[in-house]
Amino acid sequence: MRHRRLQLCICSVSMLTLLGYFILSETEMMYCTRLQSLNHHNLQDNLKKMPSWMFEEVYLQNSQSRETECQKSLRKSENPEFKEAFIPNIQLFLHKGHVNISEWSRLAHFNNPFGFMGYKYTELEEIVNLIPKTRESHFLPVSSAGRKGCIHCAVVANGGILSGSMMGLEIDSHDYVFRMEGAMIEGYEQDVGRRTSVYVHTAQSLMKSLYMFQEWDIRDVPFNEGIRYVLIPVGLWDFHVLKALLLNTSVPGSSEMMPRSYFLGKFDDKRYHVLHPDFLRYIRNRYLKSWHLNAMSWHKFRPTSEVFSLFLALHTCDVVNAYGFLTEDHRKYSENYFKTYESRHRFYQHYDHKVELDLWRRLHNAKLIKLCRRSRCNGKLQHKMIR
């Protein structure tokens, strides 16, 4: 009986709220939401492949889309594949007011980080309502450096291809520099630059990787004047860390883990952002349809932080150059530019590196990004953008 009522809840609440009207009372909707959360805790483990919903392609969109005067902007691309897939005003960030009954009922159908499957409504609502609202159109202001209204961004991954590259000055010449996941700078400035404008991370890379990188004397997150931090909420623990960060408390279950201690006393909640699950799902659905989604392990698959960082840049910048990303000659380089003793790039089961490698090439060939790679000509090391 309860299972049958849950099916009715899923159909009635999620579908009809999308159409803008309700059949169930608010009390009934809350009951349905609680049932969905209880059921979905184990649902993803029992499904043989990712479920497909009629509202799979429904994404929250921002009414204040960023306008650009840049004639070279990727937003003006005529590439048909990109024009069909790209949503210029998709909601990038999660903030206060985004968790309500109707949105919860929709997003509870999607596993994390692409939705709220298995989470508790009241717990998540409390945390999300702590996040200040962001004016997304002003996330990265146009530089006054005379670039004809264009925002130039470098997205710097941690690939070993950057070791010995001498690309630091070129990277720092951009208006904004995106980095991610325990980015190492000190001692590597000639290869990777000095500046960090946007730091994209998960809660794990914010805290655990800093502990793991102590051998390099890295104990704090990157900091530059005006830097913005962007959290990828890959699981419930990320939201617990987020709450502790915003309230300046310890993480539940750990009296010693104080997230703000990594920010050198300069934490500003107005410069801390959380990626919206719709934005993350949109990236997966439209650009990274991996075979993993048709396997029993579908719920474990997600794109890498490189993917989310690059697409954040594609939606906030006009010109995007990518450095340190996986290329077809990755076997020549160590996994990270700061771990040169590791000779090979490791491939993890919950990522689809082959699909991502193909995506970088397609984006470059469509002139939506420039992907930096290395080659040897006449025995001399050179850098160039791939052809």
N, C-alpha and C positions, 0 to 999 in steps of 0.2 A: 504493500500500500504506500509506504513512504517512498519507495523507488518510483512508483507510478506518479506520485504527486511531484516528485523532483523533476521528472520528464516534462510534466505540464508547466512547472515553474520555469524551466529552461526555455521552452518554446514561448510561453506567454510573456514572461518578463523581458527576456533579452530581445525578442523580435519586435514586440509591440512598443517597447520604450524607444526603439530605434525609429519607429514610425511617428513618434511624438504623442502617443496617448497611452493610457493605462486601462487595463481591465481589472487588475487586482488592486486591493487597497494597499496603502503604504505598509501596514502591519503585515499583510500577507506577503508583500514583496520582500520585506526584511526576513520573514520566515523562510522564504524560498532561497534567499541569498545565503542564509546560514546552512540550509540543506546542501546547496551547491558546494559550499566550502568543505563541508564534511565529506561529501562524495568525491570531490576532485582531489583530495589528498592522495587517494590510491588510483584514481581514474587513469592518470598518465602512465602508470606502470602496467595497466591491464590492456591498453589499446595497442594494436599491432602496428599502427602507423599514426601519423599526425591526423587528428580529426579535421574535417573541412566544414566550416559553418557558412551559412548564407551571408553572414555579415563579416566574413573574413577580411574583406577589402574595405570595411568601414573604418575610417581613421579620423580622429579629432583634428580639426584644422583651425588655424589661427586667422582671425579676421584682419590682423595687422601684418600683412605680408610685407617683407622687405622689398622696397623698390630700389632699382639700381640705374644709374646713368652710365655705367661702364659699357662701352660698345663691344668690349672683348669678353663680357661676362658669359660664363658657361650657361647662364639662364637663357641666353639668346641662341643657344645651340639649335640647329635644325636637324640634328640626328633623330630620325624617326623613333628608334627604340628608346632613346633617352626621353624624348618629348612625351611618349606614351606612358612611361613609368614614373617620371619625376613629378612630385607634388611640391611646388615651391613654398606653399604656406602650411605644410603639415606642422602640427604641434610638436615642437622639439622637446620642450621641458615640462616636467610634472611639477605642479605647485598647488598651493592652497585652493580649495574649491573643486579640484579635479576628481576627488573620490566622493561620489554621491550614489544613491541607489541605482539610478539608471545606468550610469557609467560602470559601476561595479558589476551589475548584472551582465553587461556585455563583456567586460574584460576578464571576468571570472572564468570564461570559457577557454582562455589561452594560458599556456604554461609560462612560467617566468623564464626569461625576463620580458616576454612578449605580452604578458597579461598578469592577472592576479590569482590564477588557479591555486587553490589550497591555502590562500591567506585568509585571515579573519578580518571582516569588514571594519569593525570598530577599532581594531589595533592599527590597521593601515590608515584609516581615515585620520586618526589622531596624529600619526607621524607626518602624513602628507600635508596636513593643515599647518604644520610648523614651517613649511617651505615658503619663503616670500615669493610673490608673483613677479615674473620677469617680463620685461618688454623685449620680446624676441627680436623685433626689428632693429633694436639698438644693442644687440649682443656684442657685435664688433663694429664700432663706428668707422666711417670712411676716413682714411688717413688724410691729413692735410699736407702731405709731402709731394703733392703735385702729380698724382698718378691717374689723372683724368677720371676721377670718380670711381676707380677700381680698387677693390680690396684684394691684395695679393697675400696668399697664405702658403706656408710650408707645413706639411704634415710629416713629422719625423718619427719613424718607427725605430726599433732597437736592433735591426738586422746587422750582422757582421759585415755586410757589404760596405758599411760606413767606415770600418777600421782602415786607417791610412788614406782616407778619401780626400782630405783637405777641403771638404765642402762647407766648413763652418761659416766662413764669411758670406757665402752665397745664401745659406739658410737664414742667417741673421739679417739679410737685406730685405726680407719680406716684411709686410706690414704686421703680420701676426704669425707666430710659430706655435703649432700644436705638437704636444708631446704626450706620451702615454706610459702607463704601467712601469713604474720604477725607473723613469728616465735618468740616466747617468750623464752628468755634464762636466763636473770638475775633473780635469785631467784629460778630457777628450774634446776640448773646445775647438781645436783646429779641424776636427772631423765632423762635429755635430752642432757647432755653434754654442752661444752662451745664453740666448734669450729663450724664455718660455712665456707665451701669452695665454695659452689654453692647455690645461693639464687634464687629460681624460684618464679615468681610473675606475677600478672596482674597489669595494671595501677591502678586499684581500690585498690588492696591490698597494693600497694606501697604507696598510698597517703591517701585514705579514711580510711583504716583500722588503720593507724597510728593515725589518729584523733580519731577513735573509741576506741583505746587502751590507751588513755591518762590516764585513771584511773589506769593503771599499770605503768605509767611513761615511756611509750614507745613512743619516738618521732623521732627516726631515724631508718633507715634500718640496718640490721645486718652488722657488719664490722669486718673482720679479714684480716691480711696481705695476699695479693694474691687472695682475694675472687673474684669470678665471678658472675655477675648478669645476669639472663635470663628472658626475658619478654615473656609472653604468650599474643600475640596480639588478644584478643577476640573480639575487635570491633574498630571502627574508632577512638574513643576517646583514645584508647591505642596508636595509631599512633600520635595523637596530643600531648599527654604527652611525647612520645618518641622524637618528634621534639623539644619540649621545653627543654627536658633534654639534648639533644645533642647540642643545640644552646645556652643553659643557658639563656632561656627566660621564661616568664610566659606562662601558658596554655591558648590558645585562649578562650576568654570569662571570664577569671579570672585573674585580674591584680595581685592578691596576691598569686596565686598558682605557686610556683617556685619549680619544681621537684628536682633540684640539692640541694636545701636547706636540703634535707633529707639525704644527703651523707657526711655530716660533712666536706665538702671541699675536699674530697678525690675521687671525681668521675673521672674515667678513661674510656674513650669511647672504648679503646681496650679490656677492661674487661667487657663490656656490650654487651649482645647478644640478638637476637630476634629469636624466633623459627619460622621456615619456615612453611607456611600453608600446604605444601605437607607432612611434617613430622607429623603434627597434624592430617591430613586427613588419612594418612597411619595407625596411631594408632587406630583411630575410625573404619576404614574399616576392618582392619585385626584382631583386638582384642576385639572390643566393639560394635558388631552389636546389638544395643538395639532395642526393639520394638518401641521406640519413633520415630525411623526413618520412620516407616510406619504409623504414625499418623499425624494429621493436625498440630501439634506442633513440627514437625520434626526439623524445623530450630532453635528452642530454645534449643535443646538438645546439650550438649557437655560433654566430660569426665571431671572429676574433675582435679584440679591442682596436686593432688596426682598421677593420671595416667600419666600426661605429665612429671612430675618430675621423676617418676620411669623409664619410658621408655627412658628419656634422659640418665639416669644412665645406663640402659641396653645397650645403644649404645656407651657409652664412658668409661665404666668400665669393668672389668673382673669378679669380684665377688661382688654381690650386696646383702646387708641385709636391710630389711625394718622394721621400727619401727613406732609405733603410727598409724598404718593403721587400717581400719575398719576390725573387725573380727566377727565371727558368734556369739560371746558372748558380743557384743557391748552394750547390755542393762545393763550390770553390771557397766558401766563406764559413766562418764560425756562426753559431746561432745568434750571438749578440756581439756588438762591437766592443763590449767591455769584458767578454769571456772568450778571448781569442784561443784559449787552450781547448775549447770545445769545437771539434772540427766539423761537425755536421748539424744541420737544422733538424730539430726533433719535431715529428709530426704527432699531434695529439688526437685521440679518437673522437673527442667531442667537437673538433673543428673539421672543416673540409678545405684543406689548404690548396688542393688542386682547383677547386671551383674559384677560390679567392685569387689564385694566380692568374686564372683566365679572366677574371673580372678586371684586375688591374690592367691587363693588356687591352681589353675591350674599351675601357675608359680612356686609355691613352690613345688608342687608334681613332677613337671618336673625337679626339682633341678636347676632352673634358678635363683631363689632368695631364701633367707631364710626369712620367715615372723615371726616376734617375736610376741608371745602372752603370756598371763598369765594364770596360773591355781593355785588352792590351793590343796596342798597335806598334809594331816595330820594337817590341820589348819595353815600351814606355807606358806607364799606367795613365789612363785617361778616364774621364767621366763624360758621359753624354746621356741625353734623354733617348729612350729606346725608340727605334724606328718601327 
